[in-house]
Every structure is written in C-alpha cells, then in structure tokens.
C-alpha cells in the first residue's frame, strides 16, 4: 500500500528529519509510530501525502509515485489519503456538516466547492460518516461549539467522507483528556477493522501504542530503530527506541 525507498529529508537549517528510510506498509494495517519529540515521526507521516517534500528517495502509494506526481495525478493520489491533525484543522465558524463535506473537495471543481454545491450523494456520505463516529446529532452545530473530542471525531468523519483508503493521524489525541483519548482511539481502531482502511498514527503514549497497533515503528534521530509486531515491543525495546527508561508521562493514566 505504502512504500518508502531510501527516503531522506534534510531541512534548510541542516537538520536531518529522515535518514534513508525503507519501509513497506500493507493494506489494512494499523501502524503506530513512536519516538521522542524530534525523532522524525511527523516528518515521516507528512511525507506520505507530501505535506512535507522529501529530499531524496521515493514514496509509492499503491505502486504510484507520489514523489514524482504532479497536477491532476497528485490530486488523485492525495484524494485517497485522509489526514487527522492534533489541532483538528476545522473551520470553527462553519457547521459540522460543512466541515465533513470538505473531505469531498478533491472530487469537484474549486468553484463548486467554494460555493458549497455538493451533490446529494456527498451529503449522504457525510451523514453516514458522522453516524459512524456517533456524532450525527451535531451535524448542524458550529464546530466551535464542540468539545475537543467531538472536534476530533468530526476530523475522522471528514476522512471517511473523503472515502480515504489511508488515514494518517498526527498525534490525534495529544490535546485530549485520557478518557476522550480512549474514545477517539477506539473510533480509529473500529474504522480500521470494519472498513479495512490502512491507518498510521503518531503517538506519544506507549501503552496506547501497545493497545491499538498491529505494528509499531520506532524512530530515533530520523532512523528506524524498531519495526515489529506489538508482541515484540517490550519495555526494553521502548527503552532502546527512546534511548532511556520509559518515563511516567509517556504512559496514559485513565481514572475509572
């Protein structure tokens, strides 16, 4: 589904974000990327949809090079990749429904989307997506009226309405409380299992990685230092990834 071939990224200030990454991610996997801040997690994730341009190498999506793609071809590839951000990236003054419909912009002309002229089929897709994340009753509320957890569910619904084959989630629960964090992660996992959408998530919390991932990739200084199933992600392996013992703030504490 996704293939990294000798991928590197060097930023203008000389910092090496990624260093010769070679990875293959299969269809339907739920991959969690872990590592210290600055390890390259966001760089790796955002290079998949070219929010960040790589310096060397090539990234393939379903056998097609997104690295070399231009114009309409790039737009078609990106249409299959949904993105979920830590800060939700919603238009706060717009309704929840309008925010979810923004996932359809890759299917229509710019003028049509600016005017909000979405066909009935798109509206039905948006309603279905909101129902899947249990927030349909908020369809006509303004995004600004929602809690953080609800806003993140709208972000997930937007990716579903986009009919994405891949969902990238960059620290999607970093700004949420522990209980809401579990709810959002449950939504992502359920969607992955029910719809088979390939899901790649950057996470800070080690116990969440173990609970939800089918595969964990550990980064340190822009290099892959661990890549394996959850069963192999021992405390010792995490200590190797982080270069030190696991800290308390890297574990999620949920009060029941």
C-alpha atoms as an extended CHARMM CRD file, in Angstrom:
* protein
*
       256  EXT
         1         1  UNK       CA              0.0000000000        0.0000000000        0.0000000000  PROA      1               0.0000000000
         2         2  UNK       CA              2.7820000000        2.4380000000        1.0030000000  PROA      2               0.0000000000
         3         3  UNK       CA              6.4610000000        2.0150000000        0.1930000000  PROA      3               0.0000000000
         4         4  UNK       CA              9.4280000000        4.1390000000        1.2800000000  PROA      4               0.0000000000
         5         5  UNK       CA             12.5200000000        3.6540000000       -0.8510000000  PROA      5               0.0000000000
         6         6  UNK       CA             15.7110000000        5.2300000000        0.5490000000  PROA      6               0.0000000000
         7         7  UNK       CA             13.7750000000        8.2670000000        1.7690000000  PROA      7               0.0000000000
         8         8  UNK       CA             15.6450000000       11.1320000000        3.4300000000  PROA      8               0.0000000000
         9         9  UNK       CA             14.6420000000       14.6470000000        4.4330000000  PROA      9               0.0000000000
        10        10  UNK       CA             17.0660000000       17.4290000000        5.2770000000  PROA      10              0.0000000000
        11        11  UNK       CA             15.5760000000       20.7320000000        6.3910000000  PROA      11              0.0000000000
        12        12  UNK       CA             17.0260000000       24.1040000000        5.2400000000  PROA      12              0.0000000000
        13        13  UNK       CA             18.7270000000       24.5510000000        8.6300000000  PROA      13              0.0000000000
        14        14  UNK       CA             20.6300000000       21.3080000000        8.0560000000  PROA      14              0.0000000000
        15        15  UNK       CA             18.5790000000       19.1910000000       10.4770000000  PROA      15              0.0000000000
        16        16  UNK       CA             18.1020000000       15.6300000000        9.2390000000  PROA      16              0.0000000000
        17        17  UNK       CA             14.4030000000       14.7780000000        9.6110000000  PROA      17              0.0000000000
        18        18  UNK       CA             14.6440000000       11.3550000000        7.9730000000  PROA      18              0.0000000000
        19        19  UNK       CA             17.7080000000        9.3170000000        7.0980000000  PROA      19              0.0000000000
        20        20  UNK       CA             17.4690000000        6.6230000000        4.4190000000  PROA      20              0.0000000000
        21        21  UNK       CA             14.0880000000        5.1720000000        5.3960000000  PROA      21              0.0000000000
        22        22  UNK       CA             12.9880000000        1.9040000000        3.7920000000  PROA      22              0.0000000000
        23        23  UNK       CA              9.5210000000        0.6930000000        4.7860000000  PROA      23              0.0000000000
        24        24  UNK       CA              6.5480000000       -1.1830000000        3.3810000000  PROA      24              0.0000000000
        25        25  UNK       CA              3.1210000000       -0.7570000000        4.9460000000  PROA      25              0.0000000000
        26        26  UNK       CA              0.4740000000       -3.2270000000        3.8770000000  PROA      26              0.0000000000
        27        27  UNK       CA             -3.1960000000       -2.6150000000        3.2120000000  PROA      27              0.0000000000
        28        28  UNK       CA             -5.3480000000       -2.7130000000        6.3500000000  PROA      28              0.0000000000
        29        29  UNK       CA             -2.5240000000       -2.3650000000        8.8790000000  PROA      29              0.0000000000
        30        30  UNK       CA             -2.8810000000       -0.2230000000       11.9970000000  PROA      30              0.0000000000
        31        31  UNK       CA              0.6310000000        1.1490000000       12.4150000000  PROA      31              0.0000000000
        32        32  UNK       CA              1.7220000000        3.3070000000       15.3360000000  PROA      32              0.0000000000
        33        33  UNK       CA              4.8970000000        5.3760000000       15.0890000000  PROA      33              0.0000000000
        34        34  UNK       CA              6.6640000000        6.1850000000       18.3510000000  PROA      34              0.0000000000
        35        35  UNK       CA              9.7530000000        8.1220000000       19.3460000000  PROA      35              0.0000000000
        36        36  UNK       CA             10.9380000000       11.2100000000       21.1680000000  PROA      36              0.0000000000
        37        37  UNK       CA              9.9710000000       14.7010000000       20.0000000000  PROA      37              0.0000000000
        38        38  UNK       CA             12.1950000000       15.4900000000       17.0260000000  PROA      38              0.0000000000
        39        39  UNK       CA             12.7130000000       11.8190000000       16.1590000000  PROA      39              0.0000000000
        40        40  UNK       CA             11.0730000000       12.2960000000       12.7440000000  PROA      40              0.0000000000
        41        41  UNK       CA              7.5350000000       10.9950000000       13.4030000000  PROA      41              0.0000000000
        42        42  UNK       CA              5.6740000000       13.9540000000       11.8920000000  PROA      42              0.0000000000
        43        43  UNK       CA              8.1710000000       14.2500000000        9.0470000000  PROA      43              0.0000000000
        44        44  UNK       CA              7.6260000000       10.6110000000        8.0980000000  PROA      44              0.0000000000
        45        45  UNK       CA              3.8440000000       10.8210000000        8.3470000000  PROA      45              0.0000000000
        46        46  UNK       CA              3.5220000000       14.1010000000        6.4440000000  PROA      46              0.0000000000
        47        47  UNK       CA              5.8570000000       12.9620000000        3.6970000000  PROA      47              0.0000000000
        48        48  UNK       CA              3.3200000000       10.2840000000        2.7420000000  PROA      48              0.0000000000
        49        49  UNK       CA              0.8640000000       12.8720000000        1.3850000000  PROA      49              0.0000000000
        50        50  UNK       CA              3.5910000000       15.4030000000        0.5170000000  PROA      50              0.0000000000
        51        51  UNK       CA              2.7040000000       17.9480000000        3.1410000000  PROA      51              0.0000000000
        52        52  UNK       CA              6.4730000000       17.7310000000        3.5640000000  PROA      52              0.0000000000
        53        53  UNK       CA              8.6560000000       17.2980000000        0.4830000000  PROA      53              0.0000000000
        54        54  UNK       CA             11.4010000000       14.7120000000        0.8750000000  PROA      54              0.0000000000
        55        55  UNK       CA             14.9870000000       15.4780000000       -0.1430000000  PROA      55              0.0000000000
        56        56  UNK       CA             15.9490000000       12.0670000000       -1.5230000000  PROA      56              0.0000000000
        57        57  UNK       CA             14.3410000000        8.7450000000       -2.3950000000  PROA      57              0.0000000000
        58        58  UNK       CA             10.7980000000        7.9290000000       -3.4380000000  PROA      58              0.0000000000
        59        59  UNK       CA              7.4390000000        7.1420000000       -1.8340000000  PROA      59              0.0000000000
        60        60  UNK       CA              4.9430000000        4.9090000000       -3.6250000000  PROA      60              0.0000000000
        61        61  UNK       CA              1.2110000000        4.7440000000       -2.9000000000  PROA      61              0.0000000000
        62        62  UNK       CA             -0.3760000000        1.6090000000       -4.3670000000  PROA      62              0.0000000000
        63        63  UNK       CA              2.5670000000        1.4000000000       -6.7520000000  PROA      63              0.0000000000
        64        64  UNK       CA              2.3090000000        5.0130000000       -7.9340000000  PROA      64              0.0000000000
        65        65  UNK       CA              4.9990000000        7.5460000000       -7.1110000000  PROA      65              0.0000000000
        66        66  UNK       CA              3.5440000000       10.4200000000       -5.1070000000  PROA      66              0.0000000000
        67        67  UNK       CA              7.0530000000       11.8830000000       -5.0610000000  PROA      67              0.0000000000
        68        68  UNK       CA              7.0230000000       12.4430000000       -8.8220000000  PROA      68              0.0000000000
        69        69  UNK       CA              3.2890000000       13.0670000000       -9.2700000000  PROA      69              0.0000000000
        70        70  UNK       CA              2.0810000000       16.4680000000      -10.4580000000  PROA      70              0.0000000000
        71        71  UNK       CA             -1.2030000000       18.2210000000      -11.1560000000  PROA      71              0.0000000000
        72        72  UNK       CA             -4.2550000000       16.0130000000      -11.5230000000  PROA      72              0.0000000000
        73        73  UNK       CA             -2.2830000000       12.8300000000      -10.8090000000  PROA      73              0.0000000000
        74        74  UNK       CA             -1.0930000000       14.2090000000       -7.4600000000  PROA      74              0.0000000000
        75        75  UNK       CA             -4.6360000000       15.3170000000       -6.6690000000  PROA      75              0.0000000000
        76        76  UNK       CA             -5.9770000000       11.8110000000       -7.3870000000  PROA      76              0.0000000000
        77        77  UNK       CA             -3.3910000000       10.1510000000       -5.1430000000  PROA      77              0.0000000000
        78        78  UNK       CA             -3.9830000000       12.6250000000       -2.3180000000  PROA      78              0.0000000000
        79        79  UNK       CA             -7.7180000000       12.0360000000       -2.5960000000  PROA      79              0.0000000000
        80        80  UNK       CA             -7.1290000000        8.5550000000       -1.1810000000  PROA      80              0.0000000000
        81        81  UNK       CA             -5.2120000000        9.8710000000        1.8560000000  PROA      81              0.0000000000
        82        82  UNK       CA             -7.1280000000       11.3660000000        4.7780000000  PROA      82              0.0000000000
        83        83  UNK       CA             -5.3070000000       13.4680000000        7.3650000000  PROA      83              0.0000000000
        84        84  UNK       CA             -6.1510000000       13.9590000000       11.0360000000  PROA      84              0.0000000000
        85        85  UNK       CA             -4.2890000000       16.6710000000       12.9350000000  PROA      85              0.0000000000
        86        86  UNK       CA             -3.6000000000       17.2840000000       16.6120000000  PROA      86              0.0000000000
        87        87  UNK       CA             -5.2990000000       20.6990000000       16.3080000000  PROA      87              0.0000000000
        88        88  UNK       CA             -8.3060000000       19.2270000000       14.4040000000  PROA      88              0.0000000000
        89        89  UNK       CA             -7.9950000000       21.7190000000       11.4600000000  PROA      89              0.0000000000
        90        90  UNK       CA            -11.6970000000       22.5140000000       11.3100000000  PROA      90              0.0000000000
        91        91  UNK       CA            -13.3130000000       25.7260000000       10.1090000000  PROA      91              0.0000000000
        92        92  UNK       CA            -14.6570000000       26.7080000000       13.5170000000  PROA      92              0.0000000000
        93        93  UNK       CA            -17.3780000000       29.0900000000       12.2560000000  PROA      93              0.0000000000
        94        94  UNK       CA            -18.7800000000       26.5020000000        9.8370000000  PROA      94              0.0000000000
        95        95  UNK       CA            -21.2080000000       23.7290000000       10.6860000000  PROA      95              0.0000000000
        96        96  UNK       CA            -20.0650000000       20.2200000000       11.4460000000  PROA      96              0.0000000000
        97        97  UNK       CA            -21.7050000000       19.0240000000        8.2200000000  PROA      97              0.0000000000
        98        98  UNK       CA            -19.8610000000       21.6170000000        6.1240000000  PROA      98              0.0000000000
        99        99  UNK       CA            -16.5670000000       20.6010000000        7.7180000000  PROA      99              0.0000000000
       100       100  UNK       CA            -17.1820000000       16.9520000000        6.8940000000  PROA      100             0.0000000000
       101       101  UNK       CA            -18.1680000000       17.8490000000        3.3290000000  PROA      101             0.0000000000
       102       102  UNK       CA            -14.7740000000       19.4980000000        2.9040000000  PROA      102             0.0000000000
       103       103  UNK       CA            -13.4820000000       15.9410000000        2.5790000000  PROA      103             0.0000000000
       104       104  UNK       CA            -15.1560000000       15.8780000000       -0.8380000000  PROA      104             0.0000000000
       105       105  UNK       CA            -13.2680000000       18.8430000000       -2.3370000000  PROA      105             0.0000000000
       106       106  UNK       CA            -10.8730000000       16.5590000000       -4.2060000000  PROA      106             0.0000000000
       107       107  UNK       CA            -13.7830000000       15.2320000000       -6.2600000000  PROA      107             0.0000000000
       108       108  UNK       CA            -15.1280000000       18.5560000000       -7.5530000000  PROA      108             0.0000000000
       109       109  UNK       CA            -14.0600000000       21.8120000000       -9.1690000000  PROA      109             0.0000000000
       110       110  UNK       CA            -12.7240000000       24.6150000000       -6.9830000000  PROA      110             0.0000000000
       111       111  UNK       CA            -15.6510000000       26.9090000000       -7.8010000000  PROA      111             0.0000000000
       112       112  UNK       CA            -18.2080000000       24.2450000000       -6.9180000000  PROA      112             0.0000000000
       113       113  UNK       CA            -16.6290000000       23.6090000000       -3.5230000000  PROA      113             0.0000000000
       114       114  UNK       CA            -16.2470000000       27.3270000000       -2.7210000000  PROA      114             0.0000000000
       115       115  UNK       CA            -19.9530000000       27.7820000000       -3.3710000000  PROA      115             0.0000000000
       116       116  UNK       CA            -20.7650000000       24.7030000000       -1.3160000000  PROA      116             0.0000000000
       117       117  UNK       CA            -22.5400000000       22.9890000000       -4.2010000000  PROA      117             0.0000000000
       118       118  UNK       CA            -22.2200000000       19.3870000000       -3.0810000000  PROA      118             0.0000000000
       119       119  UNK       CA            -24.4850000000       16.7380000000       -4.6330000000  PROA      119             0.0000000000
       120       120  UNK       CA            -26.9450000000       14.7460000000       -2.5430000000  PROA      120             0.0000000000
       121       121  UNK       CA            -24.6630000000       11.7030000000       -2.6740000000  PROA      121             0.0000000000
       122       122  UNK       CA            -21.9110000000       13.6760000000       -0.9330000000  PROA      122             0.0000000000
       123       123  UNK       CA            -24.2960000000       14.8920000000        1.7620000000  PROA      123             0.0000000000
       124       124  UNK       CA            -25.4190000000       11.3160000000        2.3880000000  PROA      124             0.0000000000
       125       125  UNK       CA            -21.7750000000       10.2250000000        2.6760000000  PROA      125             0.0000000000
       126       126  UNK       CA            -21.1960000000       12.9730000000        5.2390000000  PROA      126             0.0000000000
       127       127  UNK       CA            -24.2140000000       11.9230000000        7.3020000000  PROA      127             0.0000000000
       128       128  UNK       CA            -23.0770000000        8.2840000000        7.2050000000  PROA      128             0.0000000000
       129       129  UNK       CA            -19.5900000000        9.3050000000        8.3400000000  PROA      129             0.0000000000
       130       130  UNK       CA            -20.9640000000       11.3180000000       11.2590000000  PROA      130             0.0000000000
       131       131  UNK       CA            -23.1450000000        8.4070000000       12.2860000000  PROA      131             0.0000000000
       132       132  UNK       CA            -20.1600000000        6.0550000000       12.2270000000  PROA      132             0.0000000000
       133       133  UNK       CA            -18.3430000000        8.2190000000       14.7880000000  PROA      133             0.0000000000
       134       134  UNK       CA            -21.5180000000        8.7260000000       16.8610000000  PROA      134             0.0000000000
       135       135  UNK       CA            -21.8650000000       12.4640000000       16.3720000000  PROA      135             0.0000000000
       136       136  UNK       CA            -24.6870000000       12.7290000000       13.8420000000  PROA      136             0.0000000000
       137       137  UNK       CA            -26.8140000000       14.8380000000       16.2150000000  PROA      137             0.0000000000
       138       138  UNK       CA            -24.1990000000       17.6380000000       15.9600000000  PROA      138             0.0000000000
       139       139  UNK       CA            -24.4120000000       17.9090000000       12.1560000000  PROA      139             0.0000000000
       140       140  UNK       CA            -25.8430000000       21.4340000000       12.1770000000  PROA      140             0.0000000000
       141       141  UNK       CA            -23.8710000000       22.7310000000       15.1770000000  PROA      141             0.0000000000
       142       142  UNK       CA            -20.9330000000       25.0460000000       14.6770000000  PROA      142             0.0000000000
       143       143  UNK       CA            -17.5850000000       23.3430000000       15.1090000000  PROA      143             0.0000000000
       144       144  UNK       CA            -16.6560000000       25.9210000000       17.7390000000  PROA      144             0.0000000000
       145       145  UNK       CA            -19.4790000000       24.6330000000       19.9730000000  PROA      145             0.0000000000
       146       146  UNK       CA            -17.9450000000       21.1580000000       20.2150000000  PROA      146             0.0000000000
       147       147  UNK       CA            -15.5610000000       19.7150000000       22.7780000000  PROA      147             0.0000000000
       148       148  UNK       CA            -12.0690000000       18.6940000000       21.7260000000  PROA      148             0.0000000000
       149       149  UNK       CA            -13.0290000000       15.0450000000       21.4820000000  PROA      149             0.0000000000
       150       150  UNK       CA            -16.0840000000       15.8650000000       19.3710000000  PROA      150             0.0000000000
       151       151  UNK       CA            -13.9990000000       18.0240000000       17.0540000000  PROA      151             0.0000000000
       152       152  UNK       CA            -11.5620000000       15.1730000000       16.5310000000  PROA      152             0.0000000000
       153       153  UNK       CA            -14.4570000000       12.8860000000       15.6700000000  PROA      153             0.0000000000
       154       154  UNK       CA            -15.5150000000       15.4230000000       13.0410000000  PROA      154             0.0000000000
       155       155  UNK       CA            -11.9750000000       15.2170000000       11.6370000000  PROA      155             0.0000000000
       156       156  UNK       CA            -12.3030000000       11.4350000000       11.4190000000  PROA      156             0.0000000000
       157       157  UNK       CA            -15.7120000000       11.7820000000        9.7510000000  PROA      157             0.0000000000
       158       158  UNK       CA            -14.1560000000       14.1560000000        7.2070000000  PROA      158             0.0000000000
       159       159  UNK       CA            -11.6020000000       11.4770000000        6.2620000000  PROA      159             0.0000000000
       160       160  UNK       CA            -14.4150000000        8.9120000000        5.9610000000  PROA      160             0.0000000000
       161       161  UNK       CA            -16.4700000000       11.2110000000        3.7240000000  PROA      161             0.0000000000
       162       162  UNK       CA            -13.3500000000       11.6030000000        1.6140000000  PROA      162             0.0000000000
       163       163  UNK       CA            -13.5070000000        7.8060000000        1.0970000000  PROA      163             0.0000000000
       164       164  UNK       CA             -9.8470000000        7.6430000000        2.0180000000  PROA      164             0.0000000000
       165       165  UNK       CA             -8.0050000000        4.3550000000        1.6580000000  PROA      165             0.0000000000
       166       166  UNK       CA             -5.3110000000        5.5860000000        4.0410000000  PROA      166             0.0000000000
       167       167  UNK       CA             -5.7440000000        7.6060000000        7.2330000000  PROA      167             0.0000000000
       168       168  UNK       CA             -2.7670000000        9.4960000000        8.6480000000  PROA      168             0.0000000000
       169       169  UNK       CA             -3.1940000000       10.7450000000       12.2110000000  PROA      169             0.0000000000
       170       170  UNK       CA             -0.5010000000       13.0600000000       13.5760000000  PROA      170             0.0000000000
       171       171  UNK       CA             -0.6790000000       12.9970000000       17.4050000000  PROA      171             0.0000000000
       172       172  UNK       CA             -4.5150000000       12.9390000000       17.2080000000  PROA      172             0.0000000000
       173       173  UNK       CA             -5.0470000000       12.6590000000       20.9810000000  PROA      173             0.0000000000
       174       174  UNK       CA             -2.2320000000       14.8540000000       22.2970000000  PROA      174             0.0000000000
       175       175  UNK       CA             -4.6120000000       17.6510000000       23.3510000000  PROA      175             0.0000000000
       176       176  UNK       CA             -7.3460000000       15.3870000000       24.7510000000  PROA      176             0.0000000000
       177       177  UNK       CA             -8.0260000000       14.1270000000       28.2710000000  PROA      177             0.0000000000
       178       178  UNK       CA             -7.3650000000       10.4100000000       28.9640000000  PROA      178             0.0000000000
       179       179  UNK       CA            -10.9870000000        9.2490000000       28.7170000000  PROA      179             0.0000000000
       180       180  UNK       CA            -11.6460000000       11.1380000000       25.4800000000  PROA      180             0.0000000000
       181       181  UNK       CA             -8.3290000000        9.8460000000       24.1710000000  PROA      181             0.0000000000
       182       182  UNK       CA             -9.5610000000        6.2770000000       24.5410000000  PROA      182             0.0000000000
       183       183  UNK       CA            -12.8340000000        7.1040000000       22.7910000000  PROA      183             0.0000000000
       184       184  UNK       CA            -11.0690000000        8.6340000000       19.7870000000  PROA      184             0.0000000000
       185       185  UNK       CA             -8.5910000000        5.7670000000       19.5650000000  PROA      185             0.0000000000
       186       186  UNK       CA            -11.4870000000        3.2870000000       19.7490000000  PROA      186             0.0000000000
       187       187  UNK       CA            -13.1140000000        5.0800000000       16.7930000000  PROA      187             0.0000000000
       188       188  UNK       CA             -9.9200000000        4.8900000000       14.7330000000  PROA      188             0.0000000000
       189       189  UNK       CA             -9.4070000000        1.2060000000       15.5430000000  PROA      189             0.0000000000
       190       190  UNK       CA            -13.0260000000        0.2840000000       14.8330000000  PROA      190             0.0000000000
       191       191  UNK       CA            -12.9330000000        2.0620000000       11.4650000000  PROA      191             0.0000000000
       192       192  UNK       CA             -9.6710000000        0.3050000000       10.6290000000  PROA      192             0.0000000000
       193       193  UNK       CA            -11.1920000000       -3.0820000000       11.4450000000  PROA      193             0.0000000000
       194       194  UNK       CA            -14.6270000000       -2.5580000000        9.8900000000  PROA      194             0.0000000000
       195       195  UNK       CA            -13.5810000000       -0.7560000000        6.7020000000  PROA      195             0.0000000000
       196       196  UNK       CA            -10.0400000000       -2.0540000000        6.2710000000  PROA      196             0.0000000000
       197       197  UNK       CA             -8.6240000000        1.4630000000        5.9850000000  PROA      197             0.0000000000
       198       198  UNK       CA             -4.8550000000        1.4890000000        6.3690000000  PROA      198             0.0000000000
       199       199  UNK       CA             -4.1810000000        3.6450000000        9.4440000000  PROA      199             0.0000000000
       200       200  UNK       CA             -0.9010000000        5.2080000000       10.5430000000  PROA      200             0.0000000000
       201       201  UNK       CA             -0.8210000000        7.0930000000       13.8360000000  PROA      201             0.0000000000
       202       202  UNK       CA              1.8980000000        9.0510000000       15.6080000000  PROA      202             0.0000000000
       203       203  UNK       CA              1.5240000000        8.6010000000       19.3660000000  PROA      203             0.0000000000
       204       204  UNK       CA              3.2820000000        9.8320000000       22.4770000000  PROA      204             0.0000000000
       205       205  UNK       CA              1.7600000000        7.3070000000       24.8690000000  PROA      205             0.0000000000
       206       206  UNK       CA              3.4490000000        3.9080000000       24.8610000000  PROA      206             0.0000000000
       207       207  UNK       CA              0.5470000000        1.9820000000       26.3780000000  PROA      207             0.0000000000
       208       208  UNK       CA             -1.7920000000        3.2930000000       23.6600000000  PROA      208             0.0000000000
       209       209  UNK       CA              0.6410000000        2.0890000000       21.0210000000  PROA      209             0.0000000000
       210       210  UNK       CA              0.6070000000       -1.3720000000       22.5460000000  PROA      210             0.0000000000
       211       211  UNK       CA             -3.1720000000       -1.4650000000       22.9040000000  PROA      211             0.0000000000
       212       212  UNK       CA             -4.1830000000       -0.3490000000       19.4160000000  PROA      212             0.0000000000
       213       213  UNK       CA             -1.3790000000       -1.0760000000       16.9750000000  PROA      213             0.0000000000
       214       214  UNK       CA             -0.9010000000       -4.2000000000       14.9230000000  PROA      214             0.0000000000
       215       215  UNK       CA              2.6260000000       -2.9840000000       14.2090000000  PROA      215             0.0000000000
       216       216  UNK       CA              4.9070000000       -0.4780000000       15.9130000000  PROA      216             0.0000000000
       217       217  UNK       CA              7.6360000000        1.5290000000       14.1960000000  PROA      217             0.0000000000
       218       218  UNK       CA             10.1670000000        3.2420000000       16.4480000000  PROA      218             0.0000000000
       219       219  UNK       CA             12.1320000000        6.2650000000       15.2190000000  PROA      219             0.0000000000
       220       220  UNK       CA             15.2140000000        7.8650000000       16.7080000000  PROA      220             0.0000000000
       221       221  UNK       CA             17.1090000000       10.7330000000       15.0670000000  PROA      221             0.0000000000
       222       222  UNK       CA             15.2980000000       10.1460000000       11.7670000000  PROA      222             0.0000000000
       223       223  UNK       CA             16.1010000000        6.4450000000       11.5530000000  PROA      223             0.0000000000
       224       224  UNK       CA             14.0030000000        3.3150000000       12.0870000000  PROA      224             0.0000000000
       225       225  UNK       CA             15.3490000000        1.5900000000       15.1920000000  PROA      225             0.0000000000
       226       226  UNK       CA             12.4110000000       -0.7910000000       15.7030000000  PROA      226             0.0000000000
       227       227  UNK       CA              9.8160000000       -2.2630000000       13.3570000000  PROA      227             0.0000000000
       228       228  UNK       CA              7.7440000000       -5.1870000000       14.5010000000  PROA      228             0.0000000000
       229       229  UNK       CA              4.5100000000       -6.5640000000       15.9390000000  PROA      229             0.0000000000
       230       230  UNK       CA              3.1720000000       -5.3780000000       19.2900000000  PROA      230             0.0000000000
       231       231  UNK       CA              4.2000000000       -8.6640000000       20.9140000000  PROA      231             0.0000000000
       232       232  UNK       CA              7.8590000000       -7.7230000000       20.3870000000  PROA      232             0.0000000000
       233       233  UNK       CA              7.5000000000       -4.1640000000       21.7370000000  PROA      233             0.0000000000
       234       234  UNK       CA              8.8140000000       -4.8680000000       25.2230000000  PROA      234             0.0000000000
       235       235  UNK       CA              9.8390000000       -2.2590000000       27.8000000000  PROA      235             0.0000000000
       236       236  UNK       CA             13.4240000000       -2.9820000000       26.8190000000  PROA      236             0.0000000000
       237       237  UNK       CA             12.6820000000       -2.2520000000       23.1530000000  PROA      237             0.0000000000
       238       238  UNK       CA             10.9590000000        1.0120000000       24.0440000000  PROA      238             0.0000000000
       239       239  UNK       CA             13.9670000000        1.9850000000       26.1350000000  PROA      239             0.0000000000
       240       240  UNK       CA             16.1390000000        1.3640000000       23.0760000000  PROA      240             0.0000000000
       241       241  UNK       CA             13.8240000000        3.4970000000       20.9130000000  PROA      241             0.0000000000
       242       242  UNK       CA             13.8350000000        6.3700000000       23.3930000000  PROA      242             0.0000000000
       243       243  UNK       CA             17.4610000000        5.9400000000       24.4060000000  PROA      243             0.0000000000
       244       244  UNK       CA             16.4660000000        5.9000000000       28.0870000000  PROA      244             0.0000000000
       245       245  UNK       CA             13.9930000000        4.2550000000       30.5020000000  PROA      245             0.0000000000
       246       246  UNK       CA             10.2650000000        4.8880000000       29.9500000000  PROA      246             0.0000000000
       247       247  UNK       CA              9.0060000000        7.9790000000       31.7770000000  PROA      247             0.0000000000
       248       248  UNK       CA              5.6710000000        8.2680000000       33.6210000000  PROA      248             0.0000000000
       249       249  UNK       CA              4.3900000000       10.9980000000       31.2720000000  PROA      249             0.0000000000
       250       250  UNK       CA              4.7270000000        8.5480000000       28.3730000000  PROA      250             0.0000000000
       251       251  UNK       CA              2.0180000000        6.3550000000       29.9100000000  PROA      251             0.0000000000
       252       252  UNK       CA             -1.6860000000        7.2290000000       29.7620000000  PROA      252             0.0000000000
       253       253  UNK       CA             -3.4760000000        7.1760000000       33.0960000000  PROA      253             0.0000000000
       254       254  UNK       CA             -7.2520000000        6.7710000000       32.8730000000  PROA      254             0.0000000000
       255       255  UNK       CA             -9.3270000000        7.2050000000       36.0080000000  PROA      255             0.0000000000
       256       256  UNK       CA            -12.3180000000        4.8740000000       36.0990000000  PROA      256             0.0000000000
